[in-house]
Amino acid sequence: MIDRSVVHLLGLQPTGVIPILTPSTGVTPHNCNQYDVSVWFAQAPTLIQALPVPHPVHLTLPVTETDFSVQGFQVLIGRDILARGVFICNGLCGRFTLAF
């Protein structure tokens, strides 16, 4: 899912509308615009390459638009992306690692 501010910033055009059930909507679905987005993961700099470069993992995914302004983040990454790599969460340090 992506925040409306990101949709407007990137000038994305909806490819459809999808009904979403959330805890706040109960049994009544909330219609959300859907977009096809391309996701690239930056590869960390190395001794040979000083600047980050796109990682060979490239995905085109359907995402839905929502309002995350109150939560303070812009993107919610789901299991469709996490399942393609190794995700390690260290809650004690407040850090995570996502590797492909």
C-alpha positions in Angstrom: 0.0 0.0 0.0 1.2 3.5 -0.7 0.1 6.9 0.8 -1.9 9.3 -1.3 1.0 11.8 -1.0 3.3 9.4 -2.9 0.7 8.8 -5.6 0.4 12.6 -6.2 4.1 13.2 -6.0 4.8 10.5 -8.6 1.8 11.4 -10.8 0.5 7.8 -10.8 -2.6 7.0 -12.8 -5.0 4.4 -11.3 -5.3 1.0 -13.2 -8.5 0.0 -11.3 -10.4 0.1 -8.0 -10.3 -2.7 -5.4 -12.6 -3.2 -2.4 -10.5 -3.5 0.9 -11.8 -4.7 4.3 -10.1 -3.1 7.3 -10.8 -3.2 11.0 -12.3 0.3 10.8 -14.6 -0.6 7.9 -16.0 -3.8 9.5 -17.9 -5.9 7.0 -18.4 -3.0 4.6 -15.5 -2.8 2.0 -13.7 0.5 1.3 -12.9 1.1 -2.3 -9.2 2.0 -3.0 -7.5 3.0 -6.2 -5.0 0.5 -7.5 -1.8 1.3 -9.3 0.9 -0.8 -11.0 4.3 0.2 -9.6 7.8 -0.8 -10.3 9.9 -1.6 -7.2 13.7 -1.6 -7.3 16.0 -2.3 -4.3 19.2 -0.3 -4.1 22.4 -2.3 -3.6 24.7 -1.0 -0.9 27.9 0.7 -2.0 31.0 -1.6 -2.2 34.7 -1.0 -2.4 34.4 -1.1 -6.2 31.1 0.8 -6.6 30.9 3.9 -4.4 27.3 4.9 -5.2 24.2 2.7 -4.6 23.0 1.0 -7.8 19.7 -0.7 -8.5 19.7 -4.3 -7.3 18.9 -7.0 -9.8 15.6 -7.7 -7.9 13.0 -5.8 -9.9 9.2 -6.2 -9.3 6.1 -4.8 -10.8 3.3 -5.1 -8.4 -0.3 -3.8 -8.0 -0.6 -1.6 -5.0 -3.5 0.2 -3.4 -3.7 3.8 -2.3 -4.6 4.8 1.3 -4.1 7.6 3.8 -1.1 7.0 6.1 -0.7 10.6 7.1 -1.7 10.0 10.7 0.7 7.0 11.0 3.7 8.9 9.8 4.9 6.5 7.0 4.4 6.4 3.3 4.6 2.8 2.3 3.5 -0.5 3.8 5.5 -3.5 2.5 3.6 -6.7 2.4 4.5 -10.4 2.4 4.4 -10.3 -1.5 7.8 -8.5 -1.3 9.1 -9.9 1.9 8.6 -13.5 0.6 11.2 -12.9 -2.1 14.1 -12.4 0.3 15.3 -12.8 3.9 13.7 -10.4 6.4 15.3 -10.2 9.9 13.8 -7.9 12.5 15.8 -7.0 15.6 13.2 -5.4 17.8 15.6 -4.8 20.7 17.9 -2.6 18.5 15.0 -1.1 16.4 16.6 -2.4 13.2 15.7 -4.7 10.4 17.5 -6.3 7.5 16.0 -7.2 4.1 18.3 -9.2 1.8 17.8 -10.7 -1.6 
